[in-house]
Structures are given as structure tokens and as C-alpha cells.
């Protein structure tokens, strides 16, 4: 009887969560995450978070006050990627999504749309800044398997990198600075990660990283060493030394795919946040493999749908500690003070490695 009661309880909990998700979406976007993109932005000297998804609006929020500060309503498409890029010291917000257009928004000027960059065929899934010859450029990639590098000053297409038809769609993109080089890393649908010299567009390295899609990439650096973190459908987070090149460690973050990675500072420690289908959002020391703790491992977090995280970023307010923002299936962004959540940062390097 105890076993039967437990099974019935679990089934009822699942039904409640499904009903909640459908109700929150008005029945129109069943099982779609509310928000799939998030990034740190600067507006009027304040550090805010921009987040968006299928509802075709971009929200700006102050994580320190936990309040939305603005809503951009003219994005016109389902958004899958957001990124801040600076033009002569002025911050712009780049967005990309379903219609294949990369849009640039001037948040200092009432969120005006200042440029629409066309060239992709299909979804844009990845955006990142890349610094070349002292200038910040913008890289974009997506369903067509092509990386475009843009000059945000005038919207000019600086370079196109065709990664080839066999690797599949590009779901993730990030800059990696190591060994005096700036590389562009792209995560593909077939589980590979390709790295390209940002300045020349030439191939640098290919990693056989995961089984199936690589949903997310993240550069992780503690000032002395830089690693590339990769994760995706197989639920494994892998850390790579691209100079060696070799995998240095791997760990399993939860029970399902991992969709979001971000670096987080906790005191004098550099941590890695990994979010996906949960439960909770895992926090690791990427340089030792030590599990530091979890975010959202509470009943409220699970019932809200926030066990299903789709994007994460760090915001550094002018006052107070850095904060981690996660977004996903519930109707808002969740704000985390990592040190408070995990109790304390890992205090020692050299803990035993944990491999998947």
C-alpha cells in the first residue's frame, strides 16, 4: 500500500505541474519555456538583466530590486539568443531568433531598434561578442550552420565561416581567449564543438564532445587558467583545455539535458552554474570538479517549473555580490546569491575529479 500511495502521489504531482504549465501559457504554447535567453546589460550605468523567449518581447529587470524596469515590445519574433555588445563605449543589446534576423537595440535611447542584420537562413540560436584587433564585434550562428561576424558600428558583415553540412545546426556560440589567441567555439547538433580563429576565420580545433546536440558553451577563467565548458542533450558537463587540447574533467549535473551554463564568482572562487531539466541547478568548481551545491532544490522551485532552466547569466550590481539569473518554464527570472544558496564556496583546490 505504501508503494501504491507513493506512485499515486508522484503521478498527481506530475499532473499538477503539467496543468500549471498549460494554464500559465493559456493553452497556446504548451510545454514551451517562457524564457530561453538571458544576458547582463548596462543601462544608465546600472547592471540589469535582459531576458526573452517565445512571447516576442524583451524584458529588462534589476536583479537587486527584483523588479522589471522596461519591456521592449517590437522584437517581432521568438527570441533564442541575447548578447550585449559595445560600440565606442556605448552598450547595445543584440537579439536573434526564429526569423533569422539579428537585431540591435539601443537601451540608452528608450530601447530603440538601431539595426537589423540579415544573412542567416532560419533560426539564430547563438550570439556572442568577440574582440578582434581591439574592437568588439558580434558573432551569430544558427540553423544554417554558418557563423557570421558583424561590425555593430555599421552593420557590416566582416566574415562568414561555413562550418559544413555534416555537423548539423549550431545551437551555441562563445568566445574563448587563451594562449594569446581569440577563438570562436560553436556547439553543433551532432555533438561536436568546432573552434575557429576569430581573426582569420580558419579552423583551429574540433572536439568530439557529446552525444547529440551541444546546447550550451561557456568560457570559464580564474585569471590563471581558461577552460571551455560544454554541455547538451546527454546531460554531461565537460571541461576542456583547448591549448592541450584535452578534456580535463566531466560531471553529470542532473537527470536530463543541460541547456544553460554560466560562470559565477563566489568570493575569490570561480564557479560554474549548470541548469537544465533538473532537479535544481548545479554549482561546481570547474577547476577541481568539486560539487559546490545546488540552486532551487526546494518544493517552490520545482512546482514553479523552475527545475527546467533554459538560460543563465551572471549580473554584477554596483553594490553587493554578483548575482546569478536563471530563466525557464516559469513566468519570471529567478535571482540567486550563490554564496548564500550553497552556504560557502569551495575552499580548497585539488579535490578529487569526478567523471561521468
C-alpha positions in Angstrom: 0.0 0.0 0.0 2.8 2.4 0.8 4.3 1.8 -2.7 1.0 2.3 -4.4 0.4 5.5 -2.4 3.8 6.8 -3.3 3.3 6.1 -7.0 -0.1 7.8 -7.0 1.4 10.8 -5.2 4.1 11.2 -7.9 1.5 10.9 -10.7 -0.7 13.6 -9.1 2.3 15.9 -8.7 3.3 15.4 -12.4 -0.3 16.1 -13.4 -0.4 19.3 -11.3 2.8 20.6 -12.9 1.5 19.9 -16.4 -1.8 21.6 -15.7 0.1 24.6 -14.2 2.3 24.9 -17.3 -0.7 24.8 -19.7 -2.6 27.3 -17.6 0.3 29.7 -17.4 0.6 29.5 -21.2 -3.2 30.0 -21.8 -3.1 26.7 -23.7 -1.3 28.2 -26.7 2.3 27.4 -26.0 2.1 24.1 -24.2 5.3 22.8 -22.9 7.3 25.7 -24.3 9.6 27.5 -21.9 8.5 31.1 -21.2 12.1 32.4 -21.5 15.0 30.9 -23.3 17.6 33.7 -23.4 19.2 36.0 -20.7 22.2 38.2 -20.6 23.7 41.1 -18.5 23.2 44.6 -19.9 24.2 48.1 -18.9 21.5 50.9 -18.8 22.3 54.3 -17.4 25.3 52.8 -15.6 23.1 50.2 -13.9 23.8 46.5 -14.4 20.5 44.8 -15.4 19.4 41.5 -16.9 17.7 41.2 -20.3 15.6 38.1 -20.8 13.2 36.9 -23.5 11.6 33.9 -25.2 8.6 32.9 -27.4 6.4 35.8 -26.4 8.2 38.3 -28.7 9.1 40.8 -26.0 12.4 41.5 -24.3 12.2 42.3 -20.5 14.8 44.3 -18.6 15.0 43.8 -14.8 17.0 45.0 -11.9 18.1 41.9 -10.1 19.0 43.9 -6.9 15.3 45.1 -6.6 13.8 42.0 -8.3 11.7 44.3 -10.5 11.2 44.7 -14.2 12.4 48.1 -15.4 11.3 48.1 -19.1 9.7 45.9 -21.8 10.7 46.0 -25.4 7.6 45.1 -27.5 8.9 45.3 -31.1 11.1 42.3 -31.3 8.6 40.7 -33.7 9.9 37.1 -33.3 10.5 34.3 -30.9 13.9 35.0 -29.3 16.5 32.4 -28.6 19.7 34.4 -28.0 20.6 37.7 -26.4 24.0 39.4 -26.0 25.4 42.8 -25.0 27.9 44.4 -27.4 29.7 47.7 -27.0 30.1 50.3 -29.8 32.6 53.1 -28.8 31.8 52.5 -25.2 28.0 52.6 -25.7 26.2 49.3 -24.9 23.8 47.8 -27.4 21.6 44.7 -26.9 21.7 42.1 -29.7 18.8 39.6 -30.2 18.3 36.7 -32.5 15.7 34.0 -33.0 13.1 32.4 -35.3 13.2 34.8 -38.3 17.0 34.7 -38.7 17.4 38.4 -38.2 19.9 39.8 -35.7 18.6 43.0 -34.2 20.5 45.7 -32.3 18.8 47.7 -29.6 20.0 51.0 -28.0 18.9 50.6 -24.4 20.1 54.1 -23.5 17.7 55.5 -26.1 14.4 54.1 -24.9 15.2 50.7 -26.4 15.2 51.9 -30.0 15.9 49.4 -32.7 19.0 50.7 -34.5 19.9 47.9 -36.9 18.6 44.7 -38.4 21.3 42.3 -39.7 20.1 39.8 -42.3 22.0 36.9 -43.7 21.0 33.7 -41.8 18.7 31.2 -43.2 16.4 30.1 -40.4 16.7 30.3 -36.6 19.5 32.2 -34.9 20.4 30.2 -31.8 23.7 31.7 -30.7 25.2 35.2 -30.2 28.4 36.3 -28.6 30.8 39.2 -28.6 34.3 38.6 -30.0 37.2 41.0 -29.6 39.4 41.3 -32.7 42.2 43.9 -33.1 40.9 45.9 -30.1 37.3 46.1 -31.3 34.2 44.3 -30.1 32.5 42.5 -32.9 29.3 40.4 -32.8 29.2 36.7 -33.9 25.9 34.9 -34.7 25.1 31.4 -35.7 22.1 29.0 -36.0 20.2 26.6 -38.1 22.1 27.2 -41.3 25.4 26.0 -39.8 27.1 29.3 -40.6 28.8 31.7 -38.3 28.5 35.4 -39.3 30.8 38.1 -37.7 29.4 41.6 -37.8 30.7 45.1 -37.1 27.9 46.5 -34.8 29.1 50.1 -35.7 27.7 50.0 -39.2 26.1 46.5 -39.5 28.8 45.4 -42.0 29.3 41.7 -42.4 33.0 41.2 -41.6 33.4 37.5 -42.0 31.4 34.3 -42.8 32.5 30.9 -41.5 30.8 27.9 -43.1 31.2 25.0 -40.7 30.0 22.4 -43.2 26.8 20.4 -43.7 27.7 17.3 -41.7 27.9 18.8 -38.2 24.3 20.0 -38.1 22.8 23.1 -36.7 24.8 25.4 -34.4 23.0 25.7 -31.1 25.6 27.6 -29.1 28.4 30.0 -29.6 31.0 31.6 -27.3 34.4 33.4 -27.3 37.4 31.6 -25.8 40.6 33.6 -25.0 43.6 31.5 -24.3 47.3 31.4 -25.2 47.2 34.9 -26.7 44.5 33.8 -29.2 40.8 34.6 -29.5 38.8 31.6 -30.7 35.1 31.2 -31.6 33.6 28.0 -30.3 30.4 26.6 -31.9 28.3 23.7 -30.5 26.7 21.5 -33.1 23.7 19.3 -33.4 25.8 16.2 -33.9 27.7 16.6 -30.6 30.9 18.2 -31.9 32.4 21.5 -30.9 34.4 23.4 -33.5 36.8 26.2 -32.7 37.8 28.9 -35.2 40.4 31.6 -35.2 38.3 34.7 -34.8 40.7 37.0 -36.7 41.3 34.8 -39.8 38.2 32.5 -39.7 40.5 29.5 -40.1 39.7 26.2 -38.3 41.6 25.7 -35.1 40.2 22.6 -33.5 37.4 20.1 -33.5 36.2 18.3 -30.3 34.1 15.2 -30.2 32.3 16.4 -27.1 28.8 15.0 -26.6 26.2 12.5 -27.8 23.7 14.6 -29.9 23.2 18.3 -29.6 25.6 20.7 -27.8 23.1 23.1 -26.3 25.4 25.5 -24.4 29.0 26.6 -24.2 30.8 28.8 -21.6 34.3 30.2 -21.2 35.5 29.8 -17.6 38.5 31.6 -16.3 40.0 32.2 -12.8 42.7 34.6 -14.1 45.4 31.9 -14.3 43.7 29.3 -16.4 40.9 29.3 -19.0 38.7 26.3 -19.8 35.8 25.8 -22.2 32.7 24.3 -20.6 30.4 22.3 -22.9 27.0 20.6 -22.2 24.0 19.4 -24.0 21.5 16.6 -24.7 23.4 13.9 -22.9 23.3 15.7 -19.6 27.1 15.7 -19.1 29.1 18.9 -18.5 32.7 18.7 -19.9 35.6 20.9 -19.2 38.3 21.3 -22.0 41.8 22.7 -22.1 41.8 23.9 -25.7 45.6 24.6 -25.5 46.5 21.0 -24.7 43.9 20.1 -26.3 42.2 17.7 -24.0 39.2 17.1 -21.7 40.2 17.8 -18.1 37.1 16.6 -16.4 33.4 15.8 -16.8 30.4 15.6 -14.4 26.7 15.0 -14.6 24.7 18.0 -13.5 21.2 16.4 -13.1 18.9 13.8 -14.6 18.4 15.3 -18.0 19.8 17.5 -20.7 21.8 20.6 -19.8 20.7 23.8 -21.6 22.5 26.6 -19.6 26.0 27.2 -18.4 27.4 30.4 -16.8 30.4 31.4 -14.8 29.8 32.7 -11.3 32.0 34.5 -8.8 31.6 33.5 -5.2 34.1 35.4 -3.1 37.5 34.7 -4.6 36.3 31.5 -6.2 35.2 30.9 -9.8 32.3 28.5 -10.1 30.2 27.1 -12.9 26.4 27.0 -12.9 24.7 24.3 -14.9 21.0 24.3 -15.5 18.6 22.1 -17.4 15.8 19.6 -16.7 17.0 19.4 -13.1 16.1 18.8 -10.4 17.6 22.1 -9.3 20.6 23.9 -10.9 24.0 22.5 -10.1 27.0 24.6 -9.0 30.5 23.2 -9.4 34.1 24.3 -9.0 35.3 23.7 -12.6 38.9 23.6 -11.7 38.6 20.8 -9.2 35.4 19.0 -10.1 34.0 19.6 -6.6 30.2 19.9 -6.3 29.6 23.2 -4.5 25.9 22.9 -4.1 22.5 23.4 -5.9 20.1 26.3 -6.6 16.4 25.8 -6.5 16.3 22.4 -4.7 13.1 23.3 -2.9 9.4 22.5 -3.4 8.6 26.0 -4.5 11.2 25.9 -7.2 10.1 22.6 -8.6 6.4 23.4 -8.5 7.1 26.7 -10.3 8.6 24.8 -13.2 12.0 26.3 -12.5 13.6 22.9 -12.4 13.6 23.3 -16.2 16.1 26.0 -16.7 16.9 27.2 -20.3 19.3 30.1 -19.8 21.6 31.5 -17.1 23.8 34.5 -16.7 25.7 36.5 -14.1 24.9 40.1 -13.2 27.4 42.3 -11.2 25.5 45.1 -9.5 27.4 48.2 -8.4 26.8 47.2 -4.8 26.6 43.8 -3.3 27.8 40.4 -4.6 27.4 39.1 -8.1 24.1 37.5 -8.8 23.1 34.6 -11.0 19.9 34.8 -13.0 18.1 31.7 -14.3 15.1 31.6 -16.6 13.0 28.8 -18.0 9.4 27.5 -17.8 8.0 29.7 -15.1 6.8 33.3 -15.7 9.8 35.2 -14.5 13.5 35.3 -13.8 14.9 33.9 -10.6 17.8 35.7 -8.8 20.4 33.8 -6.8 23.1 34.9 -4.4 25.3 31.9 -5.0 27.2 32.0 -1.7 24.0 32.3 0.3 22.4 29.4 -1.5 25.3 27.0 -1.3 26.4 28.0 2.2 30.1 28.7 1.3 32.4 28.5 -1.7 34.7 25.5 -2.0 37.8 26.5 0.0 40.4 24.1 -1.5 41.7 23.3 -4.9 42.8 19.9 -5.8 39.7 17.9 -4.7 39.2 14.6 -6.5 38.0 14.7 -10.0 34.5 13.4 -10.8 34.0 11.9 -14.2 30.8 10.9 -15.9 
